[in-house]
């Protein structure tokens, strides 16, 4: 593996870290930054870049699934409480 391949693969990661380090970063900014990183890595021909893209995409999918479950639980609880209050 050449140094240039490693540097090229790490450049999108560096940009994401810089974007996430800003004070005004929110979840939307983070989502856009990670999507940008994955696309940039997928465009590269090195095995390292493709592995990084796959790993990042997989890990983000796991995190989304975890948080989606939490949000569904909270949403279900709120709906149940709202139905209870409306029934009174």
N, CA and C of each residue as an Amber inpcrd file, in Angstrom:
protein
   264
   0.8510000  -1.1750000   0.0000000   0.0000000   0.0000000   0.0000000
   0.8950000   1.2350000   0.0000000   0.5820000   2.1510000  -0.8610000
   1.3970000   3.3470000  -1.0020000   0.9370000   4.4370000  -0.0480000
   1.8800000   5.3090000   0.2800000   1.5650000   6.4200000   1.1860000
   0.4590000   7.2980000   0.6180000   0.4600000   7.4870000  -0.7020000
  -0.5440000   8.3340000  -1.3390000  -1.9490000   7.7520000  -1.1760000
  -2.0760000   6.4360000  -1.2500000  -3.3790000   5.7980000  -1.0520000
  -3.8900000   6.0290000   0.3640000  -3.0010000   5.9040000   1.3360000
  -3.3810000   6.1220000   2.7350000  -3.7920000   7.5700000   2.9370000
  -2.9920000   8.4950000   2.4150000  -3.2960000   9.9230000   2.5600000
  -4.6200000  10.2690000   1.8930000  -4.8550000   9.7190000   0.7200000
  -6.1060000   9.9860000   0.0010000  -7.3120000   9.4190000   0.7520000
  -7.1510000   8.2460000   1.3360000  -8.2510000   7.6230000   2.0780000
  -8.5540000   8.3960000   3.3660000  -7.5340000   8.9720000   3.9630000
  -7.7450000   9.6820000   5.2300000  -8.2220000  11.1260000   5.0480000
  -8.0870000  11.6750000   3.8550000  -8.4930000  13.0670000   3.6230000
  -9.9860000  13.2990000   3.8970000 -10.9110000  12.4670000   3.3740000
 -12.3260000  12.6820000   3.7040000 -12.6080000  12.5140000   5.2020000
 -11.8940000  11.6210000   5.8450000 -12.0690000  11.4130000   7.2860000
 -11.6410000  12.6780000   8.0320000 -10.5370000  13.2560000   7.6100000
 -10.0520000  14.5030000   8.2170000 -11.1040000  15.6130000   8.0890000
 -11.7210000  15.7160000   6.9140000 -12.7420000  16.7410000   6.6980000
 -13.9540000  16.5300000   7.5970000 -14.3380000  15.2780000   7.8080000
 -15.4690000  14.9850000   8.6950000 -15.1290000  15.3750000  10.1370000
 -13.9350000  15.0240000  10.5560000 -13.5210000  15.3700000  11.9180000
 -13.5340000  16.8900000  12.1030000 -13.0510000  17.6140000  11.1070000
 -13.0710000  19.0740000  11.1970000 -14.5020000  19.6050000  11.2440000
 -15.3840000  19.0360000  10.4320000 -16.7830000  19.4800000  10.4160000
 -17.4670000  19.1890000  11.7480000 -17.2010000  18.0170000  12.3090000
 -17.8340000  17.6400000  13.5770000 -17.2670000  18.4190000  14.7600000
 -16.0920000  18.9810000  14.5990000 -15.4480000  19.7190000  15.6880000
 -15.9520000  21.1520000  15.8140000 -16.7060000  21.6070000  14.8530000
 -17.2140000  22.9820000  14.9020000 -18.2930000  23.1200000  15.9790000
 -18.3690000  24.2870000  16.5470000 -19.3710000  24.5370000  17.5960000
 -20.7990000  24.4720000  17.0870000 -21.0050000  24.8630000  15.8500000
 -22.3710000  24.9370000  15.3130000 -22.8280000  23.6390000  14.6430000
 -22.0880000  22.5640000  14.8270000 -22.4640000  21.2850000  14.2260000
 -23.6980000  20.7120000  14.9140000 -24.6300000  20.2380000  14.0980000
 -25.8220000  19.5800000  14.6310000 -25.9560000  18.2210000  13.9520000
 -27.0260000  17.5230000  14.2210000 -27.1960000  16.1800000  13.6590000
 -27.3060000  16.1820000  12.1410000 -27.9000000  17.2100000  11.5950000
 -28.0260000  17.2980000  10.1410000 -26.6570000  17.4960000   9.5070000
 -25.8650000  18.3920000  10.0810000 -24.5050000  18.6220000   9.5890000
 -23.6850000  17.3410000   9.6730000 -23.8070000  16.6290000  10.7690000
 -23.0620000  15.3830000  10.9510000 -23.4860000  14.3510000   9.9080000
 -24.7650000  14.2480000   9.6620000 -25.2700000  13.2880000   8.6700000
 -24.7130000  13.6060000   7.2820000 -24.7480000  14.8770000   6.9080000
 -24.2300000  15.2950000   5.6090000 -22.7290000  15.0180000   5.5250000
 -22.0060000  15.3230000   6.5990000 -20.5570000  15.1090000   6.6150000
 -20.2180000  13.6260000   6.4550000 -20.9040000  12.7710000   7.1760000
 -20.6320000  11.3410000   7.0690000 -21.0040000  10.8030000   5.6910000
 -22.1140000  11.2510000   5.1340000 -22.4950000  10.8200000   3.7890000
 -21.4600000  11.2730000   2.7670000 -20.9820000  12.5090000   2.9040000
 -19.9330000  13.0180000   2.0220000 -18.6950000  12.1330000   2.1120000
 -18.3020000  11.7930000   3.3260000 -17.1190000  10.9740000   3.5450000
 -17.2720000   9.6040000   2.8770000 -18.3980000   8.9850000   3.0700000
 -18.6320000   7.6580000   2.4870000 -18.5710000   7.7200000   0.9610000
 -19.2130000   8.7130000   0.3710000 -19.2090000   8.8500000  -1.0860000
 -17.7880000   9.0890000  -1.5970000 -17.0580000   9.9680000  -0.9300000
 -15.6870000  10.2500000  -1.3560000 -14.8050000   9.0110000  -1.2440000
 -14.9860000   8.2460000  -0.2060000 -14.2000000   7.0180000  -0.0460000
 -14.5760000   5.9810000  -1.1040000 -15.8570000   5.8780000  -1.4130000
 -16.3040000   4.9080000  -2.4160000 -15.8000000   5.2450000  -3.8170000
 -15.5450000   6.5050000  -4.0800000 -15.0380000   6.9320000  -5.3840000
 -13.5780000   6.5380000  -5.5910000 -12.8830000   6.2860000  -4.5030000
 -11.4690000   5.9450000  -4.6010000 -11.3050000   4.4740000  -4.9740000
 -10.1740000   4.1790000  -5.5970000  -9.9580000   2.8180000  -6.0780000
  -9.1980000   1.9300000  -5.0870000  -8.6430000   2.5030000  -4.0300000
  -7.8390000   1.6920000  -3.1090000  -8.7220000   0.8110000  -2.2230000
  -8.1740000  -0.3130000  -1.8480000  -8.8810000  -1.2440000  -0.9710000
  -9.1130000  -0.6210000   0.4050000  -8.1570000   0.1680000   0.8650000
  -8.2900000   0.8410000   2.1620000  -9.4980000   1.7740000   2.1640000
  -9.6410000   2.5730000   1.1220000 -10.7590000   3.5170000   1.0410000
 -12.0900000   2.7710000   1.0180000 -12.1590000   1.7160000   0.2520000
 -13.4100000   0.9460000   0.1670000 -13.7370000   0.2690000   1.4970000
 -12.7050000  -0.2210000   2.1860000 -12.9090000  -0.8410000   3.4980000
 -13.3770000   0.2040000   4.5150000 -12.7570000   1.3800000   4.4910000
 -13.1810000   2.4530000   5.3940000 -14.6300000   2.8550000   5.1260000
 -14.9860000   2.9790000   3.8510000 -16.3590000   3.3540000   3.4870000
 -17.3520000   2.3060000   3.9770000 -17.0370000   1.0360000   3.7460000
 -17.9310000  -0.0410000   4.1780000 -18.0650000  -0.0760000   5.7070000
 -16.9400000   0.0790000   6.4000000 -16.9680000   0.0480000   7.8620000
 -17.7480000   1.2270000   8.4290000 -17.5280000   2.3990000   7.8640000
 -18.2340000   3.5900000   8.3320000 -19.7280000   3.4700000   8.0780000
 -20.0710000   3.0050000   6.9000000 -21.4890000   2.8380000   6.5590000
 -22.1580000   1.8080000   7.4650000 -21.4660000   0.7190000   7.7270000
 -22.0010000  -0.3280000   8.5960000 -22.1950000   0.1930000  10.0200000
 -21.2060000   0.8720000  10.5390000 -21.2810000   1.3770000  11.9200000
 -22.3690000   2.4340000  12.0630000 -22.4800000   3.3150000  11.0810000
 -23.5450000   4.3280000  11.1350000 -24.9180000   3.6700000  11.0660000
 -25.0410000   2.6170000  10.2730000 -26.3060000   1.8790000  10.2060000
 -26.6680000   1.2620000  11.5360000 -25.6750000   0.7100000  12.2280000
 -25.9110000   0.1410000  13.5590000 -26.3820000   1.2220000  14.5330000
 -25.7350000   2.3610000  14.4970000 -26.0970000   3.4550000  15.4160000
 -27.4930000   3.9850000  15.1100000 -27.8040000   4.1000000  13.8210000
 -29.1430000   4.5750000  13.4480000 -30.2010000   3.5970000  13.9340000
 -29.9450000   2.3150000  13.7780000 -30.9030000   1.3030000  14.2130000
 -31.1210000   1.3830000  15.7220000 -30.0440000   1.5650000  16.4660000
 -30.1360000   1.6750000  17.9140000 -30.9620000   2.8880000  18.3100000
 -30.6560000   4.0270000  17.7100000 -31.3680000   5.2500000  18.0760000
 -32.7940000   5.2630000  17.5650000 -33.0370000   4.6280000  16.4430000
 -34.4020000   4.5460000  15.9340000 -35.2680000   3.7500000  16.9020000
 -34.7100000   2.6950000  17.4750000 -35.4480000   1.9070000  18.4560000
 -35.7920000   2.7180000  19.6890000 -34.8480000   3.5190000  20.1350000
 -35.0890000   4.3830000  21.2990000 -36.1760000   5.3980000  20.9730000
 -36.0890000   6.0070000  19.8040000 -37.0940000   6.9980000  19.4150000
 -38.4750000   6.3690000  19.2780000 -38.5490000   5.1520000  18.7570000
 -39.8380000   4.4770000  18.6380000 -40.4050000   4.1860000  20.0170000
 -39.5600000   3.8000000  20.9540000 -40.0180000   3.5350000  22.3170000
 -40.5430000   4.8120000  22.9590000 -39.7790000   5.8850000  22.8280000
 -40.1990000   7.1730000  23.3980000 -41.4810000   7.6330000  22.7190000
 -41.5330000   7.5200000  21.3990000 -42.7300000   7.9220000  20.6570000
 -43.9360000   7.1160000  21.0730000 -43.7560000   5.8220000  21.2630000
 -44.8560000   4.9680000  21.7000000 -45.3410000   5.3380000  23.0900000
 -44.4070000   5.6480000  23.9740000 -44.7580000   6.0620000  25.3310000
 -45.5280000   7.3700000  25.3050000 -45.0670000   8.3080000  24.4800000
 -45.7550000   9.6000000  24.3900000 -47.1580000   9.4280000  23.8230000
 -47.2950000   8.5610000  22.8130000 -48.6280000   8.3290000  22.2390000
 -49.5480000   7.7060000  23.2740000 -49.0270000   6.7580000  24.0400000
 -49.8310000   6.1000000  25.0650000 -50.2740000   7.1120000  26.1180000
 -49.3660000   7.9770000  26.5440000 -49.7190000   8.9930000  27.5350000
 -50.7330000   9.9610000  26.9650000 -50.5850000  10.3430000  25.7160000
 -51.5100000  11.2640000  25.0850000 -52.8920000  10.6340000  24.9910000
 -52.9630000   9.3640000  24.6200000 -54.2450000   8.6540000  24.5310000
 -54.8780000   8.5820000  25.9210000 -54.0880000   8.3540000  26.9360000
 -54.5870000   8.2850000  28.3070000 -55.1830000   9.6280000  28.7160000
 -54.4500000  10.7000000  28.4090000 -54.9170000  12.0310000  28.7970000
 -56.1810000  12.4290000  28.0210000 -56.2540000  12.0470000  26.7580000
 -57.4280000  12.3770000  25.9440000 -58.6600000  11.5920000  26.3970000
 -58.4540000  10.4210000  26.9620000 -59.5530000   9.5820000  27.3900000
 -60.2040000  10.1280000  28.6520000 -59.5010000  10.9340000  29.3980000
 -60.0460000  11.4730000  30.6490000 -61.1210000  12.4840000  30.4230000
